[in-house]
Amino acid sequence: MRVEPVELAGTNPIAAALVSGIRAGGARPTVWRKGGTSDLNLAVTAWGIPGAACGPGDSRLDHTARESLSVAELRRSVAVLQHAFGELLGSDGRSPTLRGSDGGA
């Protein structure tokens, strides 16, 4: 089965929230085109929802014997996700940012 690549819209609310979370932690986000495939390719296409790939560590080492993650990197990534979810979720636990969004593929 061939999985087609996806390109996310510049208005993607998930990517914007993740970028905000990275900046809130004092880091400088790097946005780039992801090579390879992931569940993101399937979900964005099949469900028509916005999404983004984001993760800690050195992506050049993904799926190699040298892939690793420090506890500090793990903690930073949790803080980024907490910030992003806080931006995306309304006080009622729903997601007004995503409702009716065209920020998917």
C-alpha positions, -999 to 999 in steps of 0.1 A, spaced: 0 0 0 13 34 -10 8 62 15 7 96 -1 26 125 15 6 154 29 15 191 30 0 211 58 -17 244 53 1 275 66 -30 282 87 -29 247 104 -40 253 140 -21 222 153 12 234 139 6 269 152 -1 257 187 30 235 187 52 264 174 37 286 202 45 259 228 81 256 216 85 294 218 69 295 252 97 271 264 123 295 251 133 275 221 133 285 184 110 262 163 121 248 130 94 241 105 104 218 77 90 192 53 90 158 69 103 129 49 89 94 52 55 85 64 36 83 96 0 80 110 -3 117 102 -4 110 65 -33 86 70 -53 106 95 -51 140 76 -62 124 44 -88 99 57 -105 121 83 -98 155 67 -85 169 100 -56 192 107 -24 176 122 13 181 126 43 160 133 64 172 162 89 154 185 120 157 206 155 145 198 176 146 166 154 135 137 185 125 117 189 96 142 153 84 141 151 46 138 188 41 141 209 25 168 220 60 179 185 73 185 181 85 221 163 110 242 174 127 274 151 131 303 154 169 299 143 166 262 113 145 273 103 171 299 105 199 274 84 180 249 57 174 275 57 211 283 53 219 246 23 195 243 7 209 275 10 244 261 -3 234 227 -33 215 241 -40 245 264 -42 267 233 -64 243 213 -89 233 240 -117 256 252 -127 259 288 -155 234 281 -130 208 269 -140 212 233 -118 224 206 -132 256 190 -99 261 172 -104 230 151 -142 231 145 -147 239 109 -110 243 103 -94 239 69 -60 235 83 -55 199 74 -39 189 41 
